[in-house]
Amino acid sequence: MRNLFLGAAAALLACAVPGLASAHTGYADVAYSHSSVDFGAGDNEDINVGAVNGVAAFDLGGVGAQVGVGYANLNPDDGDNADDWHAEGHLYTRNDQWQLGAGAAYSHVDGTGANTDEWTVGAEALFFAARTTWGATLSYSDADDADLKETALTGDVRHFVTDNFSLGANVGYGSIDVGGPGGNDDEWHAGVGAEYQLAGSPISVFGGYEHTDISDADVKSDAFTIGARWNFGGSLFDRDRSGANLHPLGGVEERVFGL
């Protein structure tokens, strides 16, 4: 299955190569996340995650595109490590007031004795105010090996205090189908984040917090993330309005583990 991931990543990068010269913005980052997961009945798990990601946005001639690839290592306090491989692509159209588009993502989690493949598709919208960007994503995720499907709606907002300092927040709801009898589970998520690019430098630092609550399954997660990012293509505000401004696509597994 890793070959499938590498093939998908290669296809995305092959599409990107002809347009890299016209890339508006992009970045590469490293991040660390700590996730505390409460599975109910006193069953708690702490999970440390180290991740690297690369993202670029470019012009296909009237249509914009954003592609990204990433890798993460999940290290639970109890249990074996797991590797997460991720690739995604987005297409969109935009003007000074709004951006509309769609995206698709694939992730493969490879752990000892357990592999999971997850596909996500989503419709994405951004609306631009003077210093604030409002966003909404409607997504559908299918993790076949885990017999888990989710439809989720997430709204988010980013406000630029300066061109290189942003504050953000998100809130959303998902309906999870775990297969078999019992109906769907309700999933709620909310988070906050910030990013600051150092003066006269392409380096920014970022951090965030995400809370996820799967009510019927009595599962709760608190994920904290910090990281550093190398940016190209101008300020953070430039990236938001004319470049790589879309959040990674993913399902409940990504939110629970801080990916």
C-alpha positions as a Python dict, from the first residue, in 0.01 Angstrom:
ca = {
    (1, 'M'): (0, 0, 0),
    (2, 'R'): (299, 228, 48),
    (3, 'N'): (358, 194, -327),
    (4, 'L'): (6, 326, -383),
    (5, 'F'): (85, 625, -163),
    (6, 'L'): (412, 693, -343),
    (7, 'G'): (233, 667, -678),
    (8, 'A'): (-34, 916, -569),
    (9, 'A'): (231, 1154, -436),
    (10, 'A'): (434, 1125, -755),
    (11, 'A'): (126, 1198, -967),
    (12, 'L'): (49, 1511, -765),
    (13, 'L'): (408, 1632, -787),
    (14, 'A'): (421, 1557, -1161),
    (15, 'C'): (118, 1780, -1210),
    (16, 'A'): (283, 2048, -997),
    (17, 'V'): (625, 2054, -1164),
    (18, 'P'): (520, 2242, -1481),
    (19, 'G'): (363, 2516, -1267),
    (20, 'L'): (623, 2549, -993),
    (21, 'A'): (772, 2854, -1161),
    (22, 'S'): (433, 3023, -1124),
    (23, 'A'): (376, 2903, -769),
    (24, 'H'): (228, 3184, -562),
    (25, 'T'): (325, 3047, -225),
    (26, 'G'): (424, 2729, -52),
    (27, 'Y'): (595, 2594, 254),
    (28, 'A'): (769, 2302, 421),
    (29, 'D'): (728, 2243, 791),
    (30, 'V'): (810, 2020, 1084),
    (31, 'A'): (565, 1977, 1371),
    (32, 'Y'): (522, 1799, 1703),
    (33, 'S'): (181, 1707, 1844),
    (34, 'H'): (82, 1558, 2178),
    (35, 'S'): (-260, 1395, 2189),
    (36, 'S'): (-433, 1281, 2507),
    (37, 'V'): (-717, 1043, 2419),
    (38, 'D'): (-983, 929, 2667),
    (39, 'F'): (-1155, 614, 2540),
    (40, 'G'): (-1389, 601, 2841),
    (41, 'A'): (-1403, 358, 3136),
    (42, 'G'): (-1061, 479, 3255),
    (43, 'D'): (-885, 386, 2929),
    (44, 'N'): (-652, 679, 2848),
    (45, 'E'): (-375, 698, 2591),
    (46, 'D'): (-107, 961, 2531),
    (47, 'I'): (27, 978, 2175),
    (48, 'N'): (327, 1179, 2054),
    (49, 'V'): (341, 1265, 1685),
    (50, 'G'): (629, 1401, 1479),
    (51, 'A'): (544, 1520, 1127),
    (52, 'V'): (697, 1677, 815),
    (53, 'N'): (490, 1832, 534),
    (54, 'G'): (535, 2011, 204),
    (55, 'V'): (272, 2223, 26),
    (56, 'A'): (274, 2433, -294),
    (57, 'A'): (11, 2639, -477),
    (58, 'F'): (34, 2736, -845),
    (59, 'D'): (-164, 2855, -1146),
    (60, 'L'): (-297, 2614, -1409),
    (61, 'G'): (-417, 2894, -1634),
    (62, 'G'): (-729, 3044, -1481),
    (63, 'V'): (-766, 2765, -1223),
    (64, 'G'): (-562, 2742, -906),
    (65, 'A'): (-418, 2423, -759),
    (66, 'Q'): (-267, 2327, -424),
    (67, 'V'): (-83, 2001, -361),
    (68, 'G'): (68, 1858, -47),
    (69, 'V'): (251, 1551, 81),
    (70, 'G'): (346, 1457, 435),
    (71, 'Y'): (470, 1193, 676),
    (72, 'A'): (403, 1148, 1047),
    (73, 'N'): (522, 901, 1309),
    (74, 'L'): (272, 817, 1584),
    (75, 'N'): (429, 707, 1911),
    (76, 'P'): (174, 597, 2176),
    (77, 'D'): (285, 554, 2536),
    (78, 'D'): (142, 200, 2527),
    (79, 'G'): (181, 10, 2204),
    (80, 'D'): (383, 12, 1884),
    (81, 'N'): (468, 308, 1664),
    (82, 'A'): (277, 371, 1343),
    (83, 'D'): (365, 557, 1022),
    (84, 'D'): (117, 789, 852),
    (85, 'W'): (168, 886, 484),
    (86, 'H'): (-46, 1159, 333),
    (87, 'A'): (-102, 1310, -13),
    (88, 'E'): (-369, 1553, -131),
    (89, 'G'): (-467, 1791, -410),
    (90, 'H'): (-711, 2081, -448),
    (91, 'L'): (-851, 2274, -745),
    (92, 'Y'): (-1024, 2611, -705),
    (93, 'T'): (-1123, 2941, -860),
    (94, 'R'): (-1105, 3272, -675),
    (95, 'N'): (-1123, 3649, -688),
    (96, 'D'): (-1072, 3926, -431),
    (97, 'Q'): (-1391, 3835, -241),
    (98, 'W'): (-1409, 3454, -241),
    (99, 'Q'): (-1251, 3120, -330),
    (100, 'L'): (-1446, 2806, -424),
    (101, 'G'): (-1313, 2460, -500),
    (102, 'A'): (-1280, 2094, -412),
    (103, 'G'): (-1009, 1859, -292),
    (104, 'A'): (-921, 1495, -238),
    (105, 'A'): (-678, 1333, 4),
    (106, 'Y'): (-537, 989, 75),
    (107, 'S'): (-363, 871, 392),
    (108, 'H'): (-215, 535, 484),
    (109, 'V'): (-142, 442, 846),
    (110, 'D'): (101, 153, 873),
    (111, 'G'): (133, 4, 1223),
    (112, 'T'): (240, -332, 1351),
    (113, 'G'): (-43, -571, 1264),
    (114, 'A'): (-283, -292, 1161),
    (115, 'N'): (-297, -89, 839),
    (116, 'T'): (-561, 170, 758),
    (117, 'D'): (-628, 350, 429),
    (118, 'E'): (-845, 660, 436),
    (119, 'W'): (-982, 859, 142),
    (120, 'T'): (-1133, 1205, 189),
    (121, 'V'): (-1311, 1432, -59),
    (122, 'G'): (-1436, 1779, 20),
    (123, 'A'): (-1599, 2097, -108),
    (124, 'E'): (-1415, 2409, 14),
    (125, 'A'): (-1509, 2778, 32),
    (126, 'L'): (-1325, 3087, 157),
    (127, 'F'): (-1462, 3440, 190),
    (128, 'F'): (-1222, 3733, 219),
    (129, 'A'): (-1288, 4040, 436),
    (130, 'A'): (-1036, 4321, 488),
    (131, 'R'): (-813, 4139, 741),
    (132, 'T'): (-1023, 3829, 810),
    (133, 'T'): (-1085, 3509, 613),
    (134, 'W'): (-1392, 3293, 675),
    (135, 'G'): (-1393, 2933, 557),
    (136, 'A'): (-1617, 2628, 534),
    (137, 'T'): (-1541, 2267, 435),
    (138, 'L'): (-1791, 1986, 375),
    (139, 'S'): (-1604, 1654, 363),
    (140, 'Y'): (-1660, 1281, 340),
    (141, 'S'): (-1400, 1033, 467),
    (142, 'D'): (-1390, 656, 425),
    (143, 'A'): (-1142, 442, 622),
    (144, 'D'): (-1222, 98, 481),
    (145, 'D'): (-992, -111, 699),
    (146, 'A'): (-1127, 53, 1014),
    (147, 'D'): (-1489, 28, 883),
    (148, 'L'): (-1533, 399, 960),
    (149, 'K'): (-1703, 663, 746),
    (150, 'E'): (-1761, 1026, 837),
    (151, 'T'): (-1944, 1322, 688),
    (152, 'A'): (-1828, 1648, 848),
    (153, 'L'): (-1892, 2020, 820),
    (154, 'T'): (-1626, 2256, 959),
    (155, 'G'): (-1621, 2635, 973),
    (156, 'D'): (-1309, 2835, 1046),
    (157, 'V'): (-1187, 3193, 1069),
    (158, 'R'): (-840, 3350, 1037),
    (159, 'H'): (-769, 3708, 1141),
    (160, 'F'): (-445, 3884, 1047),
    (161, 'V'): (-330, 4114, 1327),
    (162, 'T'): (-39, 4204, 1098),
    (163, 'D'): (65, 4067, 759),
    (164, 'N'): (283, 3811, 940),
    (165, 'F'): (78, 3731, 1252),
    (166, 'S'): (-252, 3542, 1232),
    (167, 'L'): (-497, 3404, 1486),
    (168, 'G'): (-749, 3136, 1397),
    (169, 'A'): (-1033, 2922, 1527),
    (170, 'N'): (-1255, 2643, 1397),
    (171, 'V'): (-1565, 2451, 1498),
    (172, 'G'): (-1738, 2158, 1332),
    (173, 'Y'): (-1969, 1859, 1348),
    (174, 'G'): (-1937, 1512, 1200),
    (175, 'S'): (-2163, 1208, 1167),
    (176, 'I'): (-1965, 885, 1199),
    (177, 'D'): (-2078, 549, 1065),
    (178, 'V'): (-1871, 276, 1231),
    (179, 'G'): (-2052, -10, 1058),
    (180, 'G'): (-2284, -270, 1207),
    (181, 'P'): (-2588, -202, 1426),
    (182, 'G'): (-2628, 94, 1658),
    (183, 'G'): (-2659, 385, 1416),
    (184, 'N'): (-2422, 678, 1371),
    (185, 'D'): (-2209, 857, 1629),
    (186, 'D'): (-2203, 1235, 1669),
    (187, 'E'): (-1859, 1395, 1658),
    (188, 'W'): (-1788, 1755, 1760),
    (189, 'H'): (-1457, 1934, 1717),
    (190, 'A'): (-1321, 2281, 1787),
    (191, 'G'): (-978, 2438, 1794),
    (192, 'V'): (-765, 2751, 1801),
    (193, 'G'): (-430, 2832, 1645),
    (194, 'A'): (-175, 3104, 1566),
    (195, 'E'): (117, 3160, 1329),
    (196, 'Y'): (392, 3423, 1335),
    (197, 'Q'): (656, 3480, 1067),
    (198, 'L'): (982, 3628, 1191),
    (199, 'A'): (1070, 3975, 1059),
    (200, 'G'): (1298, 3963, 756),
    (201, 'S'): (1292, 3582, 753),
    (202, 'P'): (1101, 3310, 565),
    (203, 'I'): (1064, 3115, 891),
    (204, 'S'): (739, 3111, 1086),
    (205, 'V'): (637, 2938, 1407),
    (206, 'F'): (289, 2803, 1469),
    (207, 'G'): (85, 2629, 1734),
    (208, 'G'): (-265, 2505, 1796),
    (209, 'Y'): (-508, 2310, 2009),
    (210, 'E'): (-790, 2081, 1891),
    (211, 'H'): (-1060, 1914, 2101),
    (212, 'T'): (-1263, 1625, 1958),
    (213, 'D'): (-1562, 1460, 2126),
    (214, 'I'): (-1733, 1147, 1990),
    (215, 'S'): (-2038, 1149, 2213),
    (216, 'D'): (-2196, 804, 2170),
    (217, 'A'): (-1862, 622, 2186),
    (218, 'D'): (-1754, 834, 2487),
    (219, 'V'): (-1421, 917, 2321),
    (220, 'K'): (-1253, 1253, 2384),
    (221, 'S'): (-924, 1387, 2253),
    (222, 'D'): (-712, 1695, 2329),
    (223, 'A'): (-433, 1755, 2077),
    (224, 'F'): (-166, 2025, 2112),
    (225, 'T'): (63, 2110, 1818),
    (226, 'I'): (374, 2328, 1776),
    (227, 'G'): (596, 2363, 1471),
    (228, 'A'): (823, 2565, 1246),
    (229, 'R'): (765, 2642, 880),
    (230, 'W'): (981, 2762, 590),
    (231, 'N'): (770, 2979, 360),
    (232, 'F'): (816, 3115, 10),
    (233, 'G'): (609, 3368, -181),
    (234, 'G'): (569, 3663, 56),
    (235, 'S'): (396, 3725, 386),
    (236, 'L'): (143, 3507, 564),
    (237, 'F'): (-129, 3745, 444),
    (238, 'D'): (-6, 3706, 84),
    (239, 'R'): (-26, 3328, 123),
    (240, 'D'): (-380, 3353, 254),
    (241, 'R'): (-509, 3569, -31),
    (242, 'S'): (-315, 3440, -333),
    (243, 'G'): (-145, 3111, -249),
    (244, 'A'): (-143, 2796, -37),
    (245, 'N'): (-428, 2886, 197),
    (246, 'L'): (-623, 2558, 233),
    (247, 'H'): (-616, 2339, 543),
    (248, 'P'): (-520, 1971, 501),
    (249, 'L'): (-815, 1742, 430),
    (250, 'G'): (-879, 1453, 664),
    (251, 'G'): (-1127, 1276, 887),
    (252, 'V'): (-1176, 1211, 1256),
    (253, 'E'): (-851, 1013, 1286),
    (254, 'E'): (-647, 1320, 1188),
    (255, 'R'): (-826, 1539, 1444),
    (256, 'V'): (-798, 1286, 1727),
    (257, 'F'): (-424, 1237, 1677),
    (258, 'G'): (-333, 1599, 1591),
    (259, 'L'): (-224, 1524, 1234),
}
